[in-house]
């Protein structure tokens, strides 16, 4: 599977799921997804999209990584915040 989008938010989800993502924009609000190699903002470059799409479908993928805050421990951090702020 490959995701092609113009959305600024789906890049984190595709990184978490290990799915290559190509964004039809020249920038991103999620630069960590680019540095992890799971997301490529391609703008209007059709050749870059074509190349990346075929590479991803043929199994040539960058090492997928987990985003630091997506560690499955958010509930502990939230509980700690509520506990500290309790009267």
NUDOVEX-426759 format. One line per 8 residues: number of its first residue (from 1); their letters; for each residue x, z, y of N, C-alpha, C. Coordinates in Angstrom, 1 decimal, padded with zeros to 4 digits. Layout:
N
NUM	a	X,Z,Y,X,Z,Y,X,Z,Y | ... $
***
This chain:
87
1	xxxxxxxx	000.8,000.0,-001.2,000.0,000.0,000.0,000.9,000.0,001.2 | 000.4,-000.7,002.3,001.1,-000.7,003.6,000.0,-000.6,004.6 | 000.3,000.2,005.7,-000.7,000.3,006.8,-000.2,-000.4,008.0 | -001.1,-001.3,008.5,-000.8,-002.0,009.8,-001.8,-001.5,010.8 | -001.4,-001.0,011.9,-002.3,-000.3,012.8,-001.9,-000.5,014.3 | -002.8,-000.2,015.2,-002.5,-000.1,016.6,-002.7,001.4,017.1 | -003.0,002.2,016.1,-003.2,003.6,016.4,-002.0,004.4,016.7 | -002.0,005.4,017.5,-000.9,006.3,017.8,-000.9,007.5,016.9 $
9	xxxxxxxx	-001.9,007.7,016.1,-001.9,008.9,015.3,-001.7,008.8,013.8 | -001.9,007.7,013.3,-001.9,007.6,011.8,-000.5,007.6,011.3 | 000.5,007.5,012.1,001.9,007.4,011.6,002.3,008.7,010.9 | 001.9,009.8,011.3,002.2,011.1,010.6,001.5,011.1,009.3 | 000.3,010.7,009.2,-000.4,010.7,007.9,000.3,009.8,006.9 | 000.6,008.6,007.3,001.3,007.7,006.4,002.6,008.2,006.0 | 003.3,008.9,006.9,004.6,009.5,006.5,004.4,010.5,005.4 | 003.4,011.4,005.6,003.2,012.5,004.7,002.8,011.9,003.3 $
17	xxxxxxxx	002.0,010.8,003.3,001.6,010.1,002.1,002.6,009.2,001.5 | 003.7,009.0,002.2,004.8,008.1,001.6,004.4,006.6,001.7 | 003.6,006.3,002.7,003.1,004.9,002.8,003.7,004.3,004.1 | 004.4,003.1,003.9,005.0,002.4,005.1,003.9,002.1,006.1 | 004.3,002.2,007.4,003.3,002.0,008.5,004.0,001.1,009.5 | 003.3,000.1,009.9,003.8,-000.8,011.0,002.7,-000.7,012.1 | 003.2,-000.4,013.3,002.3,-000.3,014.4,002.5,-001.5,015.4 | 001.4,-002.0,015.7,001.3,-003.2,016.6,001.5,-002.8,018.1 $
25	xxxxxxxx	002.4,-001.9,018.3,002.8,-001.4,019.7,004.3,-001.3,019.7 | 004.8,-001.2,020.9,006.2,-001.2,021.1,006.8,000.3,021.2 | 005.8,001.2,021.2,006.3,002.6,021.3,005.4,003.5,020.4 | 005.8,004.8,020.3,005.1,005.7,019.5,005.1,007.1,020.1 | 004.1,007.9,019.8,004.1,009.3,020.2,004.7,010.1,019.1 | 005.1,009.5,018.0,005.6,010.2,016.9,007.0,009.7,016.5 | 008.0,009.8,017.4,009.3,009.2,017.1,010.0,009.8,015.8 | 009.6,010.9,015.3,010.2,011.4,014.1,009.8,010.5,012.9 $
33	xxxxxxxx	008.7,009.9,013.0,008.3,009.0,011.9,009.2,007.7,011.8 | 009.7,007.3,013.0,010.7,006.2,013.0,012.0,006.7,012.5 | 012.5,007.9,012.9,013.8,008.3,012.4,013.8,008.6,010.9 | 012.6,009.0,010.4,012.5,009.2,008.9,012.4,007.8,008.2 | 012.2,006.8,008.9,012.2,005.4,008.3,010.9,005.0,007.7 | 009.8,005.8,008.0,008.5,005.5,007.4,007.6,004.7,008.2 | 008.0,004.5,009.5,007.2,003.9,010.5,008.0,003.0,011.4 | 007.5,001.8,011.6,008.2,000.8,012.4,007.2,000.3,013.5 $
41	xxxxxxxx	007.5,000.7,014.8,006.7,000.1,015.9,007.2,-001.4,016.1 | 006.4,-002.3,015.8,006.8,-003.7,015.8,006.4,-004.5,017.0 | 005.5,-003.9,017.8,005.0,-004.7,019.0,004.3,-005.9,018.5 | 004.7,-007.1,019.1,004.0,-008.4,018.7,005.0,-009.2,017.9 | 006.0,-008.6,017.3,007.0,-009.4,016.5,006.4,-009.7,015.1 | 005.8,-010.9,015.0,005.2,-011.3,013.7,006.3,-011.4,012.6 | 007.5,-011.8,012.9,008.5,-012.0,011.9,008.9,-010.6,011.4 | 009.1,-009.7,012.2,009.4,-008.3,011.8,008.3,-007.7,010.9 $
49	xxxxxxxx	007.1,-008.0,011.3,005.9,-007.5,010.5,006.0,-008.2,009.1 | 006.1,-009.5,009.1,006.1,-010.2,007.8,007.3,-009.7,006.9 | 008.5,-009.6,007.5,009.6,-009.1,006.7,009.4,-007.7,006.1 | 009.0,-006.8,007.0,008.7,-005.4,006.6,007.6,-005.3,005.6 | 006.6,-006.0,005.8,005.4,-006.0,004.9,005.8,-006.4,003.5 | 006.6,-007.6,003.4,007.0,-008.1,002.1,008.0,-007.1,001.4 | 008.9,-006.5,002.2,009.9,-005.6,001.7,009.1,-004.4,001.1 | 008.2,-003.8,001.9,007.5,-002.7,001.4,006.7,-002.9,000.1 $
57	xxxxxxxx	006.0,-004.1,000.1,005.2,-004.4,-001.1,006.1,-004.7,-002.3 | 007.4,-005.1,-002.1,008.2,-005.4,-003.2,009.0,-004.2,-003.7 | 008.7,-003.0,-003.1,009.4,-001.8,-003.5,010.6,-001.4,-002.7 | 011.0,-002.2,-001.7,012.1,-001.8,-000.8,011.6,-000.9,000.3 | 011.6,000.4,000.0,011.1,001.3,001.0,012.2,002.3,001.4 | 012.1,002.7,002.7,013.0,003.8,003.1,012.6,005.1,002.4 | 013.6,005.9,002.3,013.4,007.3,001.7,012.3,008.0,002.6 | 011.2,008.3,001.9,010.1,009.0,002.6,010.5,010.4,002.8 $
65	xxxxxxxx	010.1,011.0,003.9,010.4,012.4,004.2,009.1,013.1,004.6 | 009.2,014.4,004.5,008.1,015.2,005.0,008.3,015.6,006.4 | 007.3,015.6,007.2,007.4,016.0,008.6,007.6,017.6,008.6 | 008.5,018.1,009.4,008.8,019.5,009.4,007.5,020.4,009.5 | 006.6,020.2,010.4,005.4,021.1,010.5,004.4,020.9,009.3 | 004.6,019.9,008.5,003.7,019.6,007.4,004.2,020.2,006.1 | 004.4,021.4,006.1,005.1,022.1,004.9,004.1,022.8,004.0 | 002.8,022.8,004.4,001.8,023.4,003.5,001.7,024.9,003.9 $
73	xxxxxxxx	002.3,025.4,004.9,002.3,026.8,005.2,001.7,027.1,006.6 | 000.9,026.1,007.1,000.2,026.3,008.4,-000.7,027.6,008.4 | -001.3,027.8,007.3,-002.2,029.0,007.2,-001.5,030.3,007.5 | -000.3,030.4,007.0,000.5,031.6,007.3,000.9,031.7,008.8 | 001.2,030.6,009.4,001.6,030.7,010.8,000.3,031.0,011.6 | -000.8,030.4,011.3,-002.0,030.7,012.0,-002.4,032.2,011.8 | -002.4,032.7,010.6,-002.7,034.1,010.4,-001.8,035.0,011.1 | -000.5,034.7,011.2,000.4,035.5,012.0,000.0,035.6,013.4 $
81	xxxxxxx	-000.3,034.4,014.0,-000.7,034.4,015.4,-001.9,035.2,015.7 | -003.0,035.1,014.8,-004.2,035.9,015.0,-003.9,037.4,014.8 | -003.0,037.7,013.9,-002.7,039.1,013.6,-002.0,039.7,014.8 | -001.0,039.0,015.4,-000.3,039.5,016.6,-001.2,039.7,017.8 | -002.2,038.8,017.9,-003.1,038.9,019.1,-004.3,039.8,018.9 | -004.4,040.3,017.7,-005.6,041.2,017.5,-005.5,042.5,018.3 | -006.6,042.9,018.9,-006.6,044.2,019.7,-006.3,045.4,018.9 $
***
